[in-house]
Amino acid sequence: MNWIQVGKLEDIPRQGSRVVNTPRGEIAMFRSVDDRVFALDNRCPHKGGPLSQGIVHGKRVTCPLHNWVIELETGNAAPPDAGCAQRHEVRVTHGVLFLENRIED
């Protein structure tokens, strides 16, 4: 697996997000209150809303458009909604963030 450095843990506020632009599109990176970092495509599976602008609570984010709740660990929509945002692997090493560099799916 190839990894690309995308910033520092401190670049993302706790219970917040930031967007990383990649050749494959925008990826939203989220930080939980316990400093875990998750990465999903910045598109809600419902109507494509910008997940990075949603509210992070626990290990979930609520889409700002229609209040769908997305699980940060899996990208799955919480029931009763159904759908999935593409998840990306993240590493945090000595406070530095690395994102999986997908060459192809």
C-alpha positions in Angstrom: 0.0 0.0 0.0 1.3 3.5 -0.9 0.8 6.4 1.5 0.8 10.1 1.0 1.4 12.7 3.7 -1.6 15.0 4.0 -0.9 17.1 7.1 -0.8 16.9 10.8 -3.3 15.7 13.4 -3.5 19.2 14.8 -4.7 20.5 11.4 -8.1 18.9 12.2 -10.0 20.1 15.2 -11.4 17.5 17.6 -14.9 16.7 16.3 -14.1 18.5 13.1 -12.9 17.9 9.6 -10.8 19.1 6.7 -10.8 18.4 3.0 -7.9 16.8 1.1 -8.1 17.3 -2.7 -6.8 14.3 -4.6 -6.8 13.4 -8.3 -9.8 11.1 -7.5 -11.8 13.9 -5.9 -12.3 15.4 -2.4 -11.7 13.3 0.7 -13.0 14.5 4.0 -10.9 13.7 7.0 -12.6 13.6 10.4 -11.1 13.7 13.9 -13.0 12.2 16.9 -12.7 13.6 20.4 -10.3 10.7 21.3 -8.0 11.7 18.3 -9.0 8.9 16.0 -8.9 10.0 12.3 -11.3 8.7 9.6 -11.4 9.5 5.9 -14.4 9.3 3.6 -15.3 10.6 0.1 -16.7 14.1 0.7 -20.1 13.0 -0.7 -23.1 11.8 1.3 -24.5 8.6 -0.3 -27.9 10.2 -0.3 -27.7 13.3 -2.4 -23.9 14.0 -2.6 -23.9 16.6 0.3 -20.5 17.7 1.6 -19.9 15.5 4.6 -16.9 17.7 5.6 -19.5 20.5 6.5 -21.5 18.2 8.7 -21.5 17.9 12.5 -19.2 15.3 13.9 -20.5 13.5 17.0 -18.8 10.5 18.4 -17.7 8.4 15.5 -20.4 9.7 13.2 -21.1 12.7 11.0 -24.4 14.2 10.1 -24.8 15.4 6.6 -25.7 19.1 6.4 -28.2 18.7 3.6 -30.7 16.1 4.8 -29.4 15.0 8.2 -28.3 11.5 7.2 -26.0 10.0 9.8 -22.9 8.3 8.4 -20.6 6.0 10.5 -17.1 7.2 10.2 -15.5 3.8 10.7 -17.4 2.1 7.8 -18.9 4.9 5.7 -22.3 3.2 6.1 -25.5 5.3 6.6 -27.1 4.6 10.0 -30.5 2.9 9.8 -33.2 3.4 8.7 -31.2 5.0 5.8 -29.1 2.9 3.5 -26.0 3.7 1.5 -22.3 4.0 1.9 -19.7 6.7 1.5 -16.3 5.3 0.2 -13.9 4.9 3.1 -10.2 5.5 2.9 -7.4 4.2 5.1 -5.6 6.7 7.3 -2.4 6.4 9.4 -1.3 8.8 12.1 2.4 8.5 12.9 4.0 10.9 15.4 1.2 13.3 14.8 1.5 13.2 11.0 -1.4 12.1 8.8 -1.0 9.7 6.0 -3.7 8.8 3.5 -3.8 5.6 1.5 -2.8 6.5 -2.1 -5.1 4.3 -4.2 -3.6 3.8 -7.7 -6.7 1.9 -8.8 -9.7 0.2 -7.3 
